[in-house]
Amino acid sequence: MIRKGCIKTIMLVVFTTTMFVNAQETNADISHQANEDAFQEFFYESLKQKGIENYDKAITALLECKLLEPENEVIDYELGLNYMYQHKYVEARPYFEKAISKDAANKWYLDALLDCYKNQQNIEKAIEVASTLAEQNSNYKIVLVDLYIENKDYEKAMGLLDQMEAQGISRSEVVQRKSKVVMLNNINALADNYTAAESKSVSINNPIEDYKKQILKQKQRTDFNEMLIVSSEALDNYPTQPEFYYLKGVALNKLQKFEMAKNVLEEGLGYLLDNKQLENNIYNELVFAYNGLNNVEKAKEYQQKINSNN
């Protein structure tokens, strides 16, 4: 037989254990509620700061949210937006990509990543995202056409335009784009018809002008690697020509070599002699380079110089 004292002891242990478990569950509930309240507070604060363009403060609040809910893709999306609004595309892109990894069909996430790639001049990646969006929404087909045109892929652009025309999508825009593709294709064909001697020769009478023609031809073809090679050669031969610094800076920017671009462009400013147009062109490329380096203050400084010259 179990003695009464033993029974009392067992009952006390059961009672104590039950109270302990209940207390733990209560504390867990309280902690969970506190985290939810804190998350909501930080999230609303981020929206408020974003609304008044205090993007750094919005990011600070969102990072607090991320500590509380590290797998919440909405927070990744909002972080990407706040970085992108500051032209910090390098920082923005990973957050958009992470959000998409959790919700691959989300139109808002894809659209934001598309803008990010376009601003980074990453046309190949932009085409991939635009293709996904065009499958969801036919309005993005014209965006995809424009990207094909920018990438000099006229065959794909025309193929998609034919498809849109057959489907009755954006008829007026289709007609405009078709005319543009035909015109650009003709220009490209004319350029391709230049003889090898014409495209590569350096005139004895005016070698500087011939270099400019070669470089501008590569720019027109968006062959920025070749443009960089020829502009570098031109600078080696004619290091006091500011236009070659500008053209080399353009090529470097297009290749997203922003640090090298800003060094070349700033060096070129030292050779300028009363040429406001070229000066503004160099400033404009410096704005692009500094934005690529996420140096907003320097980008604003050169933008102000452009404004002062106009």
Secondary structure, DSSP 8 states (H G I E B T S, - for coil): ---HHHHHHHHHHHHHHHHHHHHHHHHHHHHHHHHHHHHHHHHHHHHHHHHTT-HHHHHHHHHHHHHH-TT-HHHHHHHHHHHHTTT-HHHHHHHHHHHHHH-TT-HHHHHHHHHHHHHTT-HHHHHHHHHHHHHH-TTHHHHHHHHHHHTT-HHHHHHHHHHHHHHT-SHHHHHHHHHHHHHHHHHHHHHHTS-HHHHH---SS-HHHHHHHHHHHHHHTT-HHHHHHHHHHHHHH-TT-HHHHHHHHHHHHHTT-HHHHHHHHHHHHTT--S-HHHHHHHHHHHHHHHHHTT-HHHHHHHHHHHHHH-
